[in-house]
Amino acid sequence: MDRNQQALIDYFPLLQEWSVKAQPVPAHVVIHTDARRRTIRLDNLAIEFKQTAPSKLYWAGRPAMRIVQALRWLKDTLPTDRDRILAQLSVIPNDRRHGKALRDDLRAGIGTLPAWMQAIVRELLNVHTDRAATSRRQRPRATPTGAKRKPAAAHP
């Protein structure tokens, strides 16, 4: 592919990367792209290049691309497995190394998502906000260097 072309993989390994249990690996992979390509066959695996609208390719190469694609792939299982899926996905935006970039990216692009996915992404972002607020409340307050804490008043 040329450097100016965008591609978005619609594929099971995105879920496996986060240990989300789902169906076995498909024998058909779809790569959404703004270029025209022919299907490639590797043994039993077919890789199809599907020309896709730029609005869907918004997430190509972005930090939260995998979260968006995983949600798209899991859409049909959400009615029966929503709590388990959200529990597993909610860990990702809280990752110490990449969490902030993922949260910022989801917030910036939330308007490009379909309504059903916007609700889930808001829920994932709220879970992070709730956890962050809880951890801030639980942290002991630091005292300035050299300052002494007042002793607790004795109760009779």
N, C-alpha and C positions, 0 to 999 in steps of 0.2 A: 504494500500500500504506500501511496505517496505520503509525504509528511503532512500535507494539508488535509488529508482525509481523516475522518473520525470513525471509530468503531466502538461498539458496545457489545460485550459478550453476554448472551442470554443463556446461561449454562449452569449446571449443577455444582461444579467446583466452588462457585461463590459461596454456596451454602455449606459445603464440606469444610471450607476454610474456617468457618465459625462453629463447626460441629453441630449444625442444625440437621436433625434427622429428617430425611425425606425419602423419596423413591430412589431406586438404583440409578446409576449413571446412564443417561440416555445414549442411544446410538446415533442421535441426530443433534448436532450443535447448530445454533443459529447465531450468526454474528450480524448485528445491525450496523449498517454503514451508509455513508452518503455516496458511495461508489458502486458501480456495477461490477460484480464478480461472478464467476461460475462456481457451482458447487464442487467441492473437493472431496474425494473419497480416500480414506486411509483404512484399509481392511474393512471392518464392519462399521466404521465411523464415517458419517457424512457431515461435512461442514458446509452449511449453506450461508451465503452472504445475501442478506435481505436489505434492499434499499429502503431507507427509513427517513422519516421527516426530521428536519433539524431540531424540532422541539423535543423529540424523544432522545436525540443525541446530545442534548444539553449536558447530561451527566457524564459523557465520555471523557475519561481522563481526570475526572474530578475526585477529590478525596472520598466523598460519600457515594460514589458510583456503585460500589458493591452492595451497600445497604439498600439503595433504591432498586437495584436489579433483584436482590433476594426477595424483597417485598413483592415485586411484580411477579416473580416466580411462585411465591407462596400464596398469592391472592386467593386461590380456590380452597386452600386448607385453613384459612383464617377463621371461618365460621365455627369450625370444630376444634381448632388447635390454637386459638388466638393467645390465650394466657401463656402457654408454654413457649410459643414463638416470641412473644414480646419479652418474656423473661430472659430468653437467650440473647435476643438482639439488644436488650437494654444494657447489657454489659459493655457493648462496643463503644457507645458514646462516652463512657466513663473511663476508657483506657487512658492511662497516664501519659503515654507517649503521643497518641494520635487523636485522642478524644476531642480536644479543643478544635482542631482543624475539621474533624467530622461534624461536630455540632455547628460550627460557623458555616460550613458548606451547606448543611441541611437547612439552616435558617435562611441563608441567602437564596436558595433555590426552591424553597417550599412552594412558591407560587406556580412553578412549572409542573408540579405533581398533580395527578388526578385527585379529586376530592377525597376518595376513600383512603388514599395513601397519605394525604395531608393530615388526616385525623390520627393516623398511626404514628407519623413522624412527630406530631405535636405531643403525643403521649410519650414517645421515647425521650423527647427533649424535656418534658415535664418531670419524668422519672429522674433524669440527671439533676435538674434544678432542685427537686425535693431531697435527693441524696446529698447534694452539696450543702444545702441549708442545714440539714441534720448534722453533717459532720462539722460544720462551723460552730453550731451550738454546743457540740460535745467537746470541742477542743478547750483545754484550760487556757485562760487568759494569761498572757505573759505580763510580767511586771517589768518596768524599766530597770536597767542596771543600777544597782545601789539603792533602789527603793525597797522599803520593807512593807510587808503586808500587815495590816492591822490585825491584832489578835481577835478571834471570835469572842463576842460578848458571852459571859457566863450567864446561864439561866438558872434561877433558883429552883 
